[in-house]
Amino acid sequence: AQTPVKVTVTGAAGQIGYALLFRIASGQLLGADVPVKLSLLEIPQAVKAAEGTAMELDDCAFPLLSGIEITDDADKAFDGANVALLVGAMPRKAGMERGDLLQANGGIFGPQGKAINDNAAGDIRVLVVGNPANTNALIAQQHAPDVPAERFTAMTRLDHNRALSQLAAKLQVPVTEVKKMTIWGNHSATQYPDLFHAEVGGKVAAEQVDETWLRDTFIPTVAKRGAAIIEARGASSAASAANAAIDHVFDWVNGTEWTSAAIPSDGSYGVPEGLISSFPVASRNGKWEIIQGLEIDAFSRERIDASVRELEEERAAVRELGLI
Ligand code: NAI
């Protein structure tokens, strides 16, 4: 039998964790024939809740689930990990300045990056979900000098999926008709969902919608969807975030021709090298590749630059704070 793949999930007792773990255990993260071993990392106060979730996982009798470990010790949690989903983070509280938020998250993602560096398997792949995701991924990466830099990624797949769904609804086509969608930049309100490269029915999407809708409805609806969910549900996106994490890792491992993911920049499209920024990406042989050769019009350039500027500011701030 195949050796199980060890998947470590942080923030396992949180609401995304609850939506995520069952899908991993059912085989949706890696493939329906890949056995998995789950490792749940929580803060001490939440270990008991994670144990409760583990009891429910047991009660599903998932054929592919070969074991569950629960700990508040990062070194143990990442020991031999092949996939790490970093979900637990410090949320922004009312009145919190950016510096405080980055400082608090640096205290989580720095040590977790080091624990990954020291303990994870050679093929470790990391997806950061916890916000501010791009910069948290950068912090973790900078504490893991022995892990290839490109193994650290952040999630913009939820934004990508939101963009697919909004465009498909507007054009009244199934989501499967929408191709080549791209989210550029930061997973934040400055992100740029790009319809100038997206296609529906083989034709450029931006040419099938009016400019006012694209600028004043589509872009803000996608970028502010998280806030709209909180407003409606009284809690932030959880099942859709978990779904996007599943999509990201599945495509990373199994390959895709085109999606969006925040990965370390190699300088493509004028994004400063090293920033973990969202790009149009393909995945081949288990590696993300930035899709090259796209022409960037002035409208897109301005918006990509604005989001990338925000990432540069976050990087400067974490440098200033000594977090990287
Ligand atoms: P939640 O508050 O329900 O759960 C977070 C969990 O993380 C809690 O159980 C907490 O105990 C745990 N945690 C905190 N610090 C930890 C540490 N140092 N080690 C291990 N566990 C720790 O939050 P929820 O709704 O599950 O969201 C998690 C994160 O995902 C938030 O930062 C949220 O902003 C982010 N998010 C990101 C999205 C994206 O598209 N990138 C979409 C939706 C949410």
Residues whose N, C-alpha, C, O or C-beta is under 5 A from the ligand:
A	BS01	NAI	T10 G11 A13 G14 Q15 I16 G17 L41 E42 I43 A46 V87 G88 A89 I108 V129 G130 N131 A133 M155 L158 H187 S237 A241
